[in-house]
Amino acid sequence: MRDLITPTLTALGLACFVGASCGGDGSAQDTLTPVDTSDTSDGTGDGADADEPIDTLGEDADVDSVCCPIEAPSCNCFALGGNRIDGSCPSVCDAPPVGWTQVTDRFGCPEWVGGSIDGCWPVPDADDGDTHDGETADADTSEPGEVDPLFGTAGEVEIIEQYSGGLGEVAGSWVYVALRDRVSPEAYRLAAEDGACRVYLAANASCEPACGEGEVCDANARCADYAVGVSAGDITITGLAKGPYTAKHVGDGQYVTTPEPPSDGLFAAGDAITVSAAGDAIPAFTAAVSGVADLLVPNIGLVELTDQVATTFSWTPAGDGSRVELRLQLGWHGRPPTGIIACAADDAAGHIVVSPTVIKPFPYFGGIGLFQVPSWAARVSRTFVETPAGPIAVSAESRVNLGVSHTTE
């Protein structure tokens, strides 16, 4: 195992598109099917799954053209279908079977469009962990009744202290509030999980036809309504040092807190913290969390990930019943991360092991680059409030900043 010893663009595996077969024997173009304009009852043409609904022939259908073979998307090379008058039929390899939509092209041939090209890493099944058939789980894989704090909420109220290992004390604090009118559409796919950790990759799905105004193409290549920022009225936070504090809505679901939180911390371990919202588009609610102890991590700095060995992230247990969460992210600052490793364990465990199973799908990055999205670890006390918009996560956190690198060895 590799221990965390020191602070993390992205080298995604590109899909292999070819005219015939990608790394195969050319079978993708062995049989070309003429378009039959006399019978479009099932609209599938040869090679397509008759159970998949597709459109009827377009007005430009040509009886002299041919339909290419089409195969179900998988992590093995598969034929994309479509019409190629010149006899060249496309296949795709090293692309996960996610986000592909079967349509009918203007010649009446079934064709796969959309999909993701960020590398076809094995994806674990829900039953036995076998990752060889390319099945992909949705981003929210929480147990029934359990809320996923990463993707399953309609908003957050986070009371955060930033702990500095170099100074040996809290070096900053703030309150972050963001509220939305619904849980955001899924934008990530679960690439792998092992033990306490999961790795998610941006789906980059494509919807055909294009989504309308106010919609976004989600991870399953379906158009879904954007989550819009909304207000829950003034939010009062009590039980904090030098408080109370009031967070006021300034538009688009964002809040500003007054007075300005102090740099030397907002809470002590065990403090009883109450968060109360007056109510607006999101009705009034009240939630309680506990202050947590400082997160003490030896050798804070760069989390170095390699494909060959596990990396162990350690901390000093506080015995306060909290959870410790590790969030490693890659991508340009100001844009959503292209890759996320999310781990969580009980404080008493004292460490989290990030295995090669989770590391390998994560984008490669040498650790040198400006304006990367932030990574961190946090000791957390969290509760969820059910609202008509969806669950609101309320938490008190002690965070430490981290960098991340990922290399093959």
N, C-alpha and C positions, 0 to 999 in steps of 0.2 A: 504494500500500500504506500501511497504517496501522501505525506502530510502537507497541510497548508503551511507555507513558510514565508511567503512574501506578498502592492496593488496590482484588468482586461482591457478588418472589417470583416469581413465575412467572406469565406470561400465556400460557397454552396456548390454541391455536386450538380452539374447541369445535366438535363435529360439528353438522351441520344436520339435524335430524329434522323431517319434515313429514308431513302426512296423506296427500298424494298423491305429488308429485314434488318433489325439492329442487333448485330452479333449472332444472328440466326443462320438458317440455311437457305434463305430466299423464299421460303414457303409463302410469305405474305403476298407475293404476286403470282403464285403458281396458277390461281384460278380467278379469272376476272369475270364478273357476271354482267351481262348486258342489262341495261335498264329496261324493264318491261312496263310500257306505258298502258298496256291494255288491262292490267289488273293491279290496282293499288289498294286493295281491301285491307291489307295489314300494314302496308307502307314500309315494310322492313327490308325487302330485297334479300337475296341470299346472304348468309353469313351473319345476319342480325338476329337478335333475340326477339322472337315474335311477341313476347310478353311486354316488351318495352314500347311505349307509345311514341310514335314519331309522326311528323307532318306528312301530308300528301305531296304529290309531285309538284315542283315549282313550275311556273309558266315557261321556263327556259329548258324544260326537260328535252333530252335529245335521244331518240331511239338508237342512234349509232354510238352512244357513249357506253361506258361500262362502270359497274360498281366494284370497288375494291373490297377485299375481305375485311370483316370487322370482328374483333374479339373482345371479350369482357376485359376491362382494365385490371391489371395485376402487376405485381412487381417483376414478373417475367416480361420479356418483350411482347407487346401486343399490337395488333393491327388496328389502325385508326378508322378504316373504312373510307367513305367519301368516293368521289368520282375523279378518275384520272384518265382523260382521253388518251394521253400518250402512253398509258400502261404503267406508269410509275405509281406504286402504292406505298403509302407511308406507314411506318411503325414507330413505336416509341419505347425506349428502355430507360432504366434508372429514373423512373418517375413514379411516385406513389399513386395508388388507385384512388385518389381523392379529388373531388371537384369536377370530374368529367361528366359532361351532359350529352346525351345522345340526341342528335337533331337530324333533320333531313336536308341535304344540300339542294341547290337549285336544279340539279339534275335528277332529284328523287332518290339519291343514295343515302343510306344511313351513315352517320359520321359522328365520331367523338370529338367534342370541342371543350375548351377550358382546361381543367386539370392543373396540376402543380409540377414544377420542374426543379424542385430543390433537393433532389436526391432521394432514392428509394431505400431508405434504411428499414430494417425489419421492424414491424410494429407488433407489440404483444397482443395475444388474444385475451379476452376477458376471463377465459376459463382456466387455462393451464400455462399461460405464459409463452406458448409456442409462437414464434414470430416469423414463420416461414411462408405464410400464405398471404401476407400483405394486408391483412385486415387492419382497419384504422378506427380508433375510438374517437368519439366527440371530445371537445375540449373539457367539458364538465363531466368528470367521471366520479363525482362524489357518491357516497352511499346514499340510499333513499333517506330523505329527511335531513341530510347533511348539506350544508351550503359550502360551495367552493369559493374561498375568499379571493381567488385570482380571477375567475371568470363569471361567477354566479351571482353577483350582487348588482343592485341598482344604485349604489352609492357608497361612500365611505366617509366616516368621521374619524380621523386619525390624530391622536395626541402623541407627538413624537419628541423624544430626546435623542440628540446625536452624541454618542459617547466617543471620546477621543482616547485611543490607547496611548498615543504619544504624550498627551497631557495628563492622562490618568484621571480624567474628570469629564463631566458633561460640557460640551463645547458649543451647544446650540440647541434650541427647541422651537417647535412650531406646531400649529394646529392646521391640518389639511382637511377641507371639506369639499366634496364633489358629489352632487346628487343628480340623478337622471330619471326620466319618466318610465324607464323599463330596463331590464337586464340587456346589456349590449349584445348584438348578434355575434355569434362565434366567428372569430377571425383566425384562430389557431387550431392546429391538429395535434393530438397527442402522438408523438413519434415513438416514445419508449418510456417505460417506468421500471424501477427496480428498488425494492426496499422503501426508504423514506422519500425517494426522489422521482420526479417526472420531468421529461423534457418536451417542450412544445415548440413547434415551428410555425411561422406565419404561413397561412394556407395559400395566400395569393390566388384565390379562386377567380374564375372568370364566368360571368353569367351571360347567356345568350337566350333571348335578346337582352340588351343592356338594361340595367335597373333604372327605374324612374327617379324623379326628383324626390328627395327625402328617403331614398332607399340605398342600401349597400349590399354588395354581393357577399354572402357569408361563406363560411368554410365549407359548406355543403353545396356551393354553387347555386344557392337560392337567394332571391331578392328578399330582403327584410328591412323593416323600418329602422332608420337611425334611432339611437337612444339620444334624446334631447335633454339638455340641462334644465332642471326645474328647481323651485324653491320649496323649502319646508319651513319658511318663516325664520325669525331670529332663533339662533341656537345658543343656549346658555350652558356653560360648563362650570361646575362647582366641584369642590374637593381638591383643587389644585393649589400649589404654592402661589401666593401673591395674587390670588383670584378674587372673585369669579371673573370669567372671561365670556365675552359675547361675540359670536360669529354672525355677521350680517351678509345677506345675499347681495352680490354685486352684479349678477347677471349670468345666464348660461349655466346655472347650477353651481357657480363658484362663490366662495365666501372669503371675507377678510375678518380677522380676529382682532378685537380690541379688549384691553390694552395689548400692546405688542408683547408676546411671550418673552421671558428673560433668557439670556444666553446660558445661564447656569442651571437651567432645569425647570420642569413644570411639576414634577411629582416625586414622591419617595416610594420605595417598595411598600406595598400594602395599603396605600392611600385609597380611600373610597371615592371614586370619581363618578359623577352623575352628568349625563348629557341629556338636555331637554330641548326639543324643538317645538316652537309655538304652533307650527302648522301652516300650510299654504297649499300648493299643488300636491305635495306630499303631506298627509295629515299629521297632526301633532303626535310626537312619540317621546318616550323617556327610556334611557338605557343606563346601565351601571357596569363599570369595569374597575379593575384594581390597578394601582400603580405597580410597576415591575422594577426589579433590581437592574442595575447597570449590567449590560452584556459584556463580560470580560472574555476577550479572545486573545490567546497568545499569538504573537507573530502576525498581527494584523497586516494586511497588505494585499499582495497579488495571489489569487487562487489559480494555481497552475494545473490545467487539465491536460491529460494525454490519453490517447486511445488505448494505451497498453496496460495501465494500472489504475486502480481506484485512488481517489483523493479523499482524505479524511479531514473534515472541518470540525474543530474541537472548541469547547468553551468551558468555563467554570460554572457548574450548576449552582443555582441560587436557592433551590428548595422552596420556591414560592408557588409551585403548581402551574407555572407559565409554560408556553410553548416557545421553541426557537425555530425560526424560519430562515432559510437560506434562499436568496433570490439572485441568480447569476443571469445577466442579460447581455446580449450583443446587438448592435445596431446604432445608427447615427442618432445623436441627440436631437430631439424635436420630432422624431418619427417613431412609430411603434417598433418595438424590438423585432428583429428577425428570428431570434431564438431565445428561449427562456428555460432555464433549469430552476425548478421550484421544489424545495425540500422542506420538510417539517418533522419535528420530533419533540417529545416531551423534554422539558428542561433537564430532568433527572438523567437522561441518557448520556449527556455530556459530549456527544459527538454525532455527526452525520456522515455516512459513507456515500460518496458519489461514485458509482461503479462505471466501468467502461460501457456497459449496456446503455446507460444514460448519457455518457460523455460523447460517444461516437456520432450520434445524429446532430449534436450541437455544432453550430457553424465554427469554422476555424478562424483563429485570430491570434496574431503574434504578440499582442499586448502593447503595441506601439501605434498610436493613432489618437487624433484629437476628437473631442466632443462625442464620445461614446455614451450611450444610455447608461444610467447608473446601475450598480449592483450593490447589494448590501446583505447583512444578516441582522436579525432583530429578535429580541426577546419580547413576546407578545401576550397581552391579555385581551381577548376579543369576545364580543357578543354580537348577535344578529337581531335586528328588529324587523319584523314582518310588516310590510306596507303594501298598499295596492300596486305600487310600481315594482315591487320585488323586495328582497332582503336588503337592509342597510347594515353594513359592517361598522361597528363602533369598536375602536381599539386604543389601548395605551401601549407604546412601543419604546424600547431602548435599542437604537440602531448603531451599527458600525458600518462605515463605507468600505467597499471592497473593489478591487479590480479583478479582471479575469483574462486569462489567456487559454487558448486551446491549440495544441499541436498534435501531430500524429504520434510523436514519441519524445 
